[in-house]
């Protein structure tokens, strides 16, 4: 979800204003995924590298997480959205950690969308922690044992990655899981991302043929399992 800061800077606003509108864009994305029948949505809210940003911006982001989790969680669950967080929670403020635990512990019967929020997450960190767990619990590190210990080991690997803001990189996000994911790069800055923008990305995905190392076939895979 890239482009909050640039959106605000272009309008001579503080970067925090862009982050606040970015939270509104996330609401639209969730609503659009529910409407489109997407089963899993994983969003990159705060990376392990984002601590390197100015302290004032990091503090504003943490406060935004508190406000958003406290305000939006009941509404999400009313829509049939279950919440899950991935990443290392230890460095996050205690109030953020508490709200995360509350959101995860609130059951949603027959969820329409499983929303995974990456907070203090990095793809390299995910692989390292999985390798440590595989060595400790399985006594070996193999592709299969490592995969079992990744943060999202129990859900399908993503079909589609959407990167907004005009950048063409994945920025340490789900490095293992994205091996065969289709990549979609949008020039739209995140606060301007709408349900129509999501529909465009899914339509582009539907036109692609996914081969997974095989030769082209007459029938291509059109189903979107995860975003």
Residue pairs with C-beta under 8 A, 6 or more apart in sequence:
1 22
1 25
1 26
1 43
1 44
1 45
1 164
1 190
1 193
2 163
2 164
2 165
2 166
2 167
2 171
2 189
2 190
3 18
3 164
3 165
3 166
3 188
3 189
3 190
3 191
3 192
4 15
4 18
4 19
4 21
4 22
4 189
4 190
4 191
5 15
5 18
5 19
5 57
6 18
6 165
6 189
7 18
7 21
7 189
7 190
7 191
7 192
8 14
8 15
8 16
8 17
8 18
8 19
8 21
9 15
9 18
11 17
15 57
15 60
16 57
16 60
16 61
16 64
18 191
19 60
19 61
19 64
20 64
21 191
22 190
22 191
23 64
23 68
23 72
24 191
25 190
25 191
25 192
25 193
25 194
26 43
27 72
28 193
28 194
28 195
29 41
29 43
29 193
29 195
29 198
30 41
30 76
30 79
30 81
30 113
30 115
31 79
31 195
32 194
32 195
32 198
32 199
33 41
33 113
33 198
33 227
34 79
34 80
34 81
34 112
34 113
35 195
36 198
36 199
36 202
36 224
37 224
38 113
38 224
38 226
38 227
39 113
39 114
39 225
39 226
40 113
40 114
40 116
40 155
40 156
40 158
40 225
40 226
40 227
41 113
41 114
41 115
41 116
41 226
41 227
42 86
42 115
42 116
42 117
42 118
42 152
42 158
42 174
42 226
42 227
43 115
43 116
43 117
43 118
44 118
44 121
44 171
44 173
45 65
45 117
45 118
45 119
46 61
46 65
46 87
46 118
46 119
46 120
46 121
47 118
47 120
47 121
47 122
47 171
47 172
47 173
48 87
48 88
48 120
48 121
48 122
48 125
48 172
49 122
49 171
49 172
50 58
50 61
51 58
51 91
51 120
62 92
62 93
62 96
65 96
65 99
65 119
66 93
66 95
66 96
66 99
69 96
69 99
69 100
69 103
70 99
73 83
73 99
73 102
73 103
73 106
76 83
76 115
77 83
77 106
77 108
79 112
79 113
80 108
80 110
80 111
80 112
80 113
81 108
81 111
81 112
81 113
81 114
81 115
82 108
82 111
82 113
82 114
82 115
83 103
83 104
83 106
83 115
83 117
84 104
84 114
84 115
84 116
84 117
85 100
85 103
85 104
85 116
85 117
85 118
85 119
86 116
86 117
86 118
86 119
86 121
86 126
86 151
86 152
87 118
87 119
87 120
87 121
87 122
87 125
87 151
88 120
88 121
88 125
88 129
89 96
89 97
89 100
89 119
89 120
91 120
92 100
92 119
92 120
96 119
100 119
114 155
116 152
116 155
118 173
121 151
121 173
122 172
123 170
123 172
123 173
123 174
123 175
123 176
124 172
124 175
126 150
126 151
126 174
126 175
126 176
127 146
127 150
127 175
127 176
129 149
130 146
130 147
130 148
130 149
130 150
130 151
130 153
130 176
131 141
131 146
131 149
133 149
134 140
134 141
134 142
134 145
134 146
134 148
134 149
135 141
137 149
138 145
138 148
146 176
147 153
147 176
150 176
150 177
152 174
152 177
155 226
156 225
156 226
157 177
157 178
157 179
157 180
157 181
157 226
158 174
158 177
158 178
158 181
158 226
158 227
159 181
159 182
159 205
159 210
159 223
159 224
159 225
159 226
159 227
160 181
160 182
160 184
160 201
160 202
160 205
160 224
160 226
160 227
161 170
161 173
161 174
161 178
161 181
161 182
161 183
161 184
162 184
162 186
162 198
162 201
162 227
163 169
163 170
163 171
163 183
163 184
163 185
163 186
164 186
164 188
164 189
164 190
164 193
164 197
165 186
165 187
165 188
165 189
165 190
166 185
166 186
166 187
166 189
167 185
168 185
170 178
170 183
174 181
180 210
180 212
182 205
182 208
182 210
184 201
184 204
184 205
186 193
186 197
186 200
186 201
188 197
202 224
202 227
205 224
206 222
206 224
208 220
209 216
209 217
209 220
209 221
210 220
210 221
211 217
